[in-house]
Amino acid sequence: MEVQAILYGSVVVHYKWAASTVKGACGCGKWNSSRMHVQLRSRLLSEKAGKELRAFIARMPRRHIVNSGKLLGMVLYAMDSPHRRLVTTNLRFCFPHWPEDRIRRLRRDIFKHAGITILEIVHSTFVRRQDLLAMFNLTGKENLQDALQRNKGAIIVSAHLANWEMGFQFIGCYLKRSLTGIARSLRQKRLDRWLHHLRTRFGNRVLYKKDALEEMRRTLRSGEIVAFTMDQSRRKHGVEVSFLGRRTTVTPAAALLGMRCKSPVIPMFCLRKADYGLWVHVGSPLTMQKTGDIRADLQRNTQMVMHALEEIVRQYPAQWVWYQRLWKVTYPHLYQEWNRRRLRRKKKEIHVGA
């Protein structure tokens, strides 16, 4: 009953914001869903909205987080047409022989999992260390323990599956040692600061990708753990690999560090069970190959990592973030809408700078 009352109060509080956003998006009687999406997102990122939503979500039991997350996912599915089109594009591109109804069902499940992830991440800001440990199951822990006994550090390669943010925190708490995660800075500075605090609150640290390779090497040399999410396109200094049957470019940093530092490279993934409980699976270490041809070895070893990611994504496709542009370098025609927005943003930045 308390949760229902809080939910009702939250809906009343945010209704006027949503209404004014829709009014602004309509302009002079003409509907503009992209403009509505941008305005709504900016309002939800406002400090007042963030505090109210975090306080509301903090009181929710686990089952309500899951159910409310599914509802949030369907709201996003209905309102966020740019990302809905992006998910559809990626699914059709990777699975051209799938019937349309299968793609439609998977697309809905993807947004439901995204909604659950959003609420889980916000809720995790109020979770204590012991509560976080109780939320997860862990399989394959012997693979991680054996790797750490070599005293050469360890390289975790992962993907944006289920709740990867909480999985990163869980492993640090479970091992009682600091993990170093590699991340990109976000354009939304307030959200970027909030995420940084979330990722480091239990002692982990974050390195941002620009010029971070040498610090990664020092971290591994000192016997610590470096964690990568590999399923992101790399426009510069990337290597071409196959993922889900399509060419893309990704960072070779994990393979390069594994070869240079002789650190074990371990696939590790956060996943959701059928009852939406969270678990982390640690795979067997990948053996980095060294033939003396550095370029060929980097491509071959990075491809090995991406095969491990592809296998898990094919098993749990609804839990992966299909709303990213992983193939933007090799197949730019897929994302013409995004390319146009990117060019407009660059022109605006040049105009403002001038």
N, C-alpha and C positions, 0 to 999 in steps of 0.2 A: 504493500500500500504506500509506504514511504517513497519507494522508487517511482511509482506511478505519479505521486504528487510532485516530486522533483521534476520528472519528465514534463508534466503538464506546465509547471511554472517556467521551465526552460523554453518550451515551445511558445508560451505567451510572450516572454521577454524578447525572443529572437524574431517573432513574427513581423514586427514593425520594420526591423532591419531588412528582412527578406522582401517585404512588400516594397520598401523604398528602392531596394536594389533592382527588383523587377521593373518598377516604374522608370528608373533611370535607364535600364537596358532597352526599354521599349522606345525611348526617345520620342519622336513626334508620331506616335501611334504605330511605329514599325518595330517588330521584334528583332532583337539582336542577341542570340544565345551566347556568343563569344564574349560580348561586352558584359552580359549578366554574369558569366562565369568569372571574369576578371574582378568585377566589383564585389561579388559575393565572397571570393577568396580573400580579397583585401580586408573585407569586414570581419571575416572569421579569424584573420590573423591579427586583428586589433588587440591591444592589451586587455581592454575590458572584456571582450568576448572570450579571450583565452583564459582569463582568470575564472570566469563564470563556468565555462565548459569544463575546465579541469576540476573545479570543486564539485560539480555535478557528477562527473564520471568517477571521481575518487570514491564515492559512496556506493557505487554499483557492484553487486555481487557478480561472480564470474559468469553465471548463466545469462544475466541481463546484459553483460558486455557483449557476449556472443550474439544474442538475439537483437540487441540494439545495433550492433555492428552490421548485421545482415540488412537491417532496415536502412541504416545509413548508406550502405553500399548500393541499395536499390534507388535511394534518393539521388546519389551521385550518378548512377546509371541513367536516370531519367533526365537530370539537369545538365550533366557534363557531356554535351554532345561531341566536343573536340576529342576527348579521351575515349569516348565510346567508338568514334570512327577510327581512332588510332589502334585500339585493341582489335577491331574488326579487320583492319588492314593487315596487321601482323599475323593474325590467325589464318586469314585467307592466303597470305604469302607463304607461310610455313606448311600449311595443310591444304593445298589446293584441291585435293580430292575429297575432302570432307563435305558432307551435305550441309546445307545452310542451317537446318534445325540443330545440328550438333554444334556448330559454331555459335549459334544464338544461345544455347543452353550453357556452354562453357563461358561465354562472355558474361552472362549474368552471375555465374559462380565466381568469376574473377573479381567482379565488383563487390560481391558479398565478402570475399576474403579481404579485399582492400579495406572495406568498412570496419571489419573486425580488427584488422591490424592497426588502423588509426586509433580506435578506442583503446586497444591494448597498450599502445605506445604512450598515450596520454595517461592512462591508469598507472603505468609502470613508474611514473614520476613520484607516486606515493607509496610504492612498494618497498618494504625493507628487504635486506639481504636474505634473511631466512625465508621470507615469503617468496622471493624470487626462486630460491633453490627448490621450494616445495611445488612450484608451478610446472617444473620440467621433469621429463624422463630423459635419460641419457643412454644411448646404445653405442657400442664400439669404443668405450672409454679406454680399453687396453691399447688400442692403436695410438691414442694420444699419449698415454703414460709411457709406452715403450719408446716413442719418438723423443720425448723429453729427457729420457735417461741417457741419450747419446751426448747431451751437453753441447749441442750445436744449434740450439734454438729450434724453432719450428715455424713453418709457413702454413697458415691455414688459408685454403682457397674455398670460397663459398659463392653463393648466389643470393639474389633478392627473392628469397622464398619465405612464405608464411611470415613470421615476425623475426626477421634477421637482426633487428636492433636489440630485441630482448635476448635473443640467442647469444649475441656477442657479450652482453652483460652477464648472462648466466655462466658461460664458460669461465670468465674471469673470477666470479664468485666461487665456482666449483673448485677450480685449481688453487684458489687463494693466492693468485699472482696477477700481475698486470699484463693485459694484452694491449698491443699497439694496433689500432685499426687505421686503415688508409681510406680517406674519404675525400669528396669534392666539397668545396665551399658552395653554399647556396646564395642566390642573389638576394633572397629575403633575409636581411641581416638579423632581424629579431628571431625568426625561426631558426636561423643558423646557430645563434647563441644558445637558444633553448635546446636544440639537438646536441650541441657540444656538451652542455651541462648534463644532459641525460646520459650520454655515452660514457662520461668520465666520472659519474657520481660514486661508483664503487671502486675506483682506483685505476680503471683502464685509461689509456690515453689515445689521442687521435693525431695522426699526421695528415696534413693536407698535401695533395699530390704534387704540387709544384716544387721541384727541387728537393724531394724527400728521399731519394734513392740512397744517398750516403747515410742518412740517419737510420734508414731501414737496415742497412748493412751493419752498422754499429750495434743496433738492437739485437740482431741475430748473433753477432759475435759474442755478445754478453750473455747468451743463452736464453734470451726472451722470445716471445711469440709475436709474429707479425701476421695480421689477418687482412685478406683481400676479398672484395666482391668482384668477381671477374666478368660478370655479364653486363659490361658497359662498353659502348663503342669508343674507340680511341682514334681521333682524327690524325694526331701527330705521334710519331714514333711507335705506332702500333704494328702488330704482325697480323697477316691475314690467316684466318682459320675458318673451318666449317662449323656452324652451329645450327642445329635443327635443319640440316640439309641445305643451308644457305651460307654464302661467304659473308664474313664480317671481319672487322679489325678490332683487336683487344690489346691490352697492355701485356708486354712480355716480362714485366718486372718480377712476377713470382717465379717464372722459370729461370730468369737470369740470376736471381738471388739464390735459388736452390742449387744452381750449378756452381756459382762462385763460393758460397758459404758452406756448401755441402749440408745444408739444413734439410730435414725431411719435409716434403710437401704433402699436406694432409687435406683431403676433401672433407668438409664439414658443413652440414646443412641443418637449418631449423625448419621443422615441418609441423603440420597439424594432423592429429589423429582423426578418426571418423567422428569422435565426440567433441572435436575442436580443442582437445587438450594439446599442449605444446610438448615437443620432444626434439632433442638434438641427436643427429646421427653422425658419428665419426667414421669415415671410411679408412681403408688401408692406405698407407703412404704410397705415393706415386714415385717410381724410380726415374730420376732425371737421366737422360742419355747424353753422353759426351763423346763425340766422334772427332773433335778438333775443328769442325766447320761450325763456327759460332752462330752464323745466320740460320743454317739448316737446323742446328740443335735447338735454337730458340723457337723456331716455328714448330718443330716436331714436339717439343716438350709442352709448349703452350697449347698445341692441339690436344695433347693428352689430357691436360687439365680441363679443356672445354668439353671433351668427351665425357668426363666424369660429371660435369654440370648438365650436359644434355641428357644423360641417362636419368638423372633425378627429376629434371623438368618434365621429361616425357612420362614419368610415373605420376607426378603431381602437377599437371599443367595448370589447374585452377589456382594454385598457390604462388605462381610466378608472376612477376610484374610485367605483363604484356603491354602496359601503357608507357613504355619507353621506346626510344628510336635506336635500337641496337644495330640496324642495318643502314643507317643514314649515310655512311661513307661509301659503301659498296653498291647500294641501291637507292640513290637520292630521290628517284622519281616516286618512291613510296610516300614521301613526306613533303609533298609540294606545298600543302597548306602551312606546315611548320616552317619550311624554307622561306615562304613569303613573309611570315610574321618575323622571322629572324632578320631578314633584310630590312624590313620596316623599322625594327628596333635599332639596328645598326645605323640607319640613316638618321633616326631621331637622336641617337647618342652623338653622332657627328655634328648634327645641327646645334644641339645644346652646347657641345664643346666649342663650337665656333662662336 
